[in-house]
């Protein structure tokens, strides 16, 4: 089997994964208490809600914050380009959607377009950090303050990113994190909602169920299998199975939020402990790509804001798909090939449809380059050589 790189990979120590297997039968309260203590040091002064996914965390953020202003039905401003789970969360919260555009040259919100969304009556604004690039949440908060809209920071892809010296997850009153395998904090699954301290204990519905032991075992088995199959000598096997849909960006119908698994609670500590060192190594690889590709014709690198420090989850580049296609086995993939309004389930909730040229350009051209620890110098050289080759 030839070497085949996954687009993202965040290793879990084998001992930690095995320990999470026994966590399914241990006392939930003690595990949750330890996890909250660890998170409290990184995200001080926040209420912390642990749930089954980042999508559930975002849905809860919309619902809980909307309950503070019950006279206004939620109308959520979402970036027109991004993961369709953004739409899933809004649908799950019973909200309608208005879209705003992004700037392909920076991956920042198009603030004129966001202003239009606020004028259209948006009660909530979701600002997402894409690929580890910190977004300008502060400017969004200033715009939203004029209309009373609530800003939610989607830091699912923002692990170890910073804006103005402040870490992602601490940039808005409401923030969400993901613990999925493709994110910087990998606990095999789960989500975190960070909110105002006065909302502690008020976010999850009373009927939010605890995971069954079968789901606990499935979580740990999936974490173990994912770690094993993510090895470059083996990843070609699942990548060659279309039925698995690896890398597909599909719309998933919403499901009621549930509690996080005990297995994820067990893995959370090691995920946070190793994240800063892993992010620093990713930044070094990102810089190698940027140094080699900054003047390459036909390859556009979105410019990072000088106030930001990237978490370098992946390196975003805009390039014609035909030019990147030969690099799929090296973890170079097309990212989010449709705008959110191209998903019928989301489009049915969208009001005030407008042209989103930036999002359309990103959907047509955006690819990401891998930065994880399995990427070697020779892999970066081959990726750069292929992308710089004139078509």
N, C-alpha and C positions, 0 to 999 in steps of 0.2 A: 504494500500500500504506500503510494507516494506521500510526501509531507503535505498536509492540508491544514491551514491555519483557520481557526474560528475568528469571526470579526471581533468578538470580545471574549475575555476570559479572566475570571477573578478566582484564583485558587483558594480552596478551603483546606486547612490542614487535615490530613486523613484522621488523625486522632480526634479532632473536633467533630468531624462528621460521624465517626463511630460513637462518640459520647452523646451526640444528639439522638442516636437511636434509643438509648436508655432514657432520654429526657421525656419520651412520650408517656412514661409511667410515673415520673416524679411530680412532686407538688408544684402546681402551676403558680401559686401565689409567690413562693420564694423565688422562682425563676424570673417572674415578671418584676419583682422588686429589685433584683440584681440588674436586670436590663434597664429599668427606669433610672437607677442610680448612675449607670454608665452614661446613658443618654443625657441625663441632667447636667453632667459636667461639660458636655459638648454643646448643648442647647439650653443654657441657663434661663431661668425665669419663664419657662413655657409649660403649658399643659401638654402632656404627651399621651397620645392614644395609639395603641398598637393594634393593628388589624391585619387582615389576610393578604392585602396587596396595596400597592401604591394607587391603583385605580379606586379601590374602596376608600382609601384615605382622602383622595381628592373629592369623591362624591360626598363623603361625610363633611369635608370642609365647606362645600357649597351649602349643604343642608343646614349645618350647625350655624354658620354665619348668617344665612338667610333668615333663620328663626329669630335673630336679633332685630330684624326689620320686617315683621310679618305683614305689614301693609303693602309690601312690594313683592310681586312674584319674581323669582330669580330669572334674570336674563344674563347669561354668562358670555363674556367676550373671550374667545379662544383664538390662539394663533391659527391662521388658515393652513399653515404647514406644521406638521408634527405627528406624533403617535395618535392613531385613531382611538386609543384608550382615553384620550382627553374627552372625546365625544361620548364615549361610554359612561364616563363619570358624570357628565352633565345630564345625560338621559336618565341615569340611575338616580340622580337627585331631583328628577322631575322638572328640570330647567329647560328653558329655550336658549338658543345660541345665536350670537352675532359674531362674525369673524373679523379679525384684523390682519393686516399684511405684515410681512417681515422684510427686512433689508438683506438681500442676498450677499451684499458686500461685507456685512458685519455679523449677520445672524441676530441682530438686535430687532426689537419691534420697530415697525414703521410708526412713529408716534403720531403722525398726521392721521394715519388710518385708525390707530387706537383712539384718537380723539373723536373720529367719526363714530366709532362704536359706542363711546360714552355718550355722545350726543343722541345716538339712537336709543338710549335708555338702559345701557348695560348697568346692572347692579353689582356685578362681579367681574373682575379681570384676572385671568390666569396668565402668569408670565413664566415661561418654561426656559430652563437652562438646557440648551441642546449640546449633546456630545461632550459635556464637561465645560462648555463655554458659559461663564456667568453672564446673565442678562441684566440689563439696567432696571432693576426693580424700583430704585429710588425715583427715577423720572416717572415711571408708571404710577407710583403712589402719589406724586404731586398732581398729575393729571386727574387721577381718580378722586382725590380729595375735593376737587372743585364740584363734583357731582354727588359725593357721598358714596361712591362705589367702593366695594371691598376688594383688595388685592390679595390674591392667593399665589404664593411662590411655589411653582412646581420644580422642586429640586431633585426629582427622581434621577436625573442624569447629572446632578451637580455635585457629586461627592468630591470633597476637597478642592472645590473651586471657591474663589474669593472675589469680592467686589469692595474696593476701598478698604481692604484689610479685614472685612467681615465675611465670615464663612457662609456659603450657601446653606439655606435652612434657617438662617438668622436675619434674613433681609426683609421679612414682612411679618405682620401679626399672625397670619395663617400660612403655614408652609407644609409641604408634604415631601416625604422621602420614600424611596423604594428599596426593598431588600432582595430584589430579584437577581438572578444569575448574571444578567446583562448590565447590572448597575455597579457602581463603585463600592457599595456596601452589600456584599453578597452573603445573605444568610439562607440561600436556597428558596427564598420567597418571603412575602410579607410586606407590610407598609407601615409608615409612621405618619401620624398627623400631629403637627406642632401648632398649638393655638395659644390664645391669651390665657394667662394663669387662672382667671376667673371661670374659664370653661372646663376646668379639670373635672373629670368624671361625668360630664354632661353630653358627651359627643356620641358615643356608641348607643344605639337603641337598646332598651331593656331586653329585647328578645334576640339580641346578637348571640348566636350559638357558639359554644366551644367546639373545636374540631373533634371529630370522632377519632378513635385510635387507628382506624383504617387510614384516615387522612393524615394522621401523624406519621404512620409508617410510609405512606406514599411520598410524603414530603422528604423524609430522610433517604428513601430509596432513589428518588429523583435526583436529590443533591449528589449522592454517591455516583449514580450513573452518569450524570452530567459532567462531573469532574473527570471520570474515567474516559468518556468518549470525547472530551475536549482536547485530549492529547493529539498533537499534530500527526502522529502515526495512526490514529483511529478516527479522527473527526471526518475524514472522507466518507466513512460508512454512513452515518446519519445524514450528512450533507447530500449524499447521493440518493436519498429516499424522499421523493417529492411529497409523499403522504404525510411526512412529519412537519412539513411547512416551515423548516428552519429559515429564519430571515424574512418570512412573509409578514406583511403588515395587514392583518385582517381586523375587521370590526368584530368585537366580542360583545354579545348582549350583556347588560348589567345583571349582577346577582347581588342579593342582600349581603352587606358586610358581615363578616364573622370575626371572631377573635383570632389572633395570630397563633400559629402552632407552637407547641412547646419546643419542637426541634429548631425552629427559627430563633426562638428566644435563647436556646443553648448556643447557637452559632453566632449570634449577634455580637457578643463580646470580642471574639477573634476577628470578625469582619471589621469592626471599628479599630481594633488594635493595629492591624496591618495596613489600614487604608492610606495613611499619610505616606509611608515609605513606598507603597505601590504607586501612588499618584506622582511622587517625585521621579520615579523611574519612567512613568508614562510621559511626563513633561520633557524628559531628555530625548525620548524617541520622537515626540512631537517636534522638538526643535530641529532634529536631524531632517525630518521631512520638510519643514518650513525653509531651512537653509538651502536645501537642494532644489526646491520647487518654486521658490518665490518669484523667479523670473522666467518660468517655463511658459511658452506660448500655448494657449489652449487649456491651461490649468489655472483656475482662480482659487486662491486661498482666502476665505473670509478673514478680514483684519480684526484681531482682538483689540478690545478697548484698553487704553493705557491704565485704567483704574482696576482692571481685572487680572486675576491669576487663574489660568485654566486648570481644571482637574484632568484635562487630556484624556477623557474617556475614550474618544476616537479623534482622528484628525479629519475635519470636514474639507472636502475639495469639490469644486464644481468642474465637471469634465464630461465630455460626450460619452454616453454609455458604451459605444463601440471601442473607445480607447481604454476603458477600464475593464471590459469584459474578460480579457485574458488573465486578469489578476484575481479572479474569484477564489482560486485555490489558496491565495495568499491573504485571504481575509478582507479583500477590498470588495465592498458591496454597495449597491445602490440603496439609498435610504429614503423611506417614505415616498414611494413613487406616485402618490396621489395626494391632492389637497383634501382637507377634511370634508368639504362639501361634495366630493366625489363618492363618498360613502352614503348610500341612500338612507340608512337609518339616522345618520347625522343630518343630512340635508333636509330631512323631514322636520327637523327642529330649528333650522336656521331661518332667521328673519333678516330682511334687508340684504339680500344677496348682492354683492358688488364685485367688480373685477379686482383680482388679487395678483397682479403681475409678478411681484416678488416671490410669492408662494408657488406660482406656476413654474417659475424658473428653477426654484429649488427642487420641486417635484421632478422636473425633467432632467436635471443635471447633478443633483447632490449625490456624492459617494463619500464613504468614510474609509480611512486607512487605519489599520489596527495598531495599537500601542501597547498591548499587554506583554507580560513577561516572556511569552513564548515566541515573540517576534525577535529575530536575530538581526545582526547588522547586515548579513547577506540578503535577508528578506527585504529590508528597507532598500538596499541597493537595487534589487531586481524590480521592486515597485517603482522606484524613481526612474530607472532606466526605461521601463516600459511606458510610463506616463510622459517622459520627455521625448520619446521617439516620435518623430513627425509622422502623421498619418499618411 
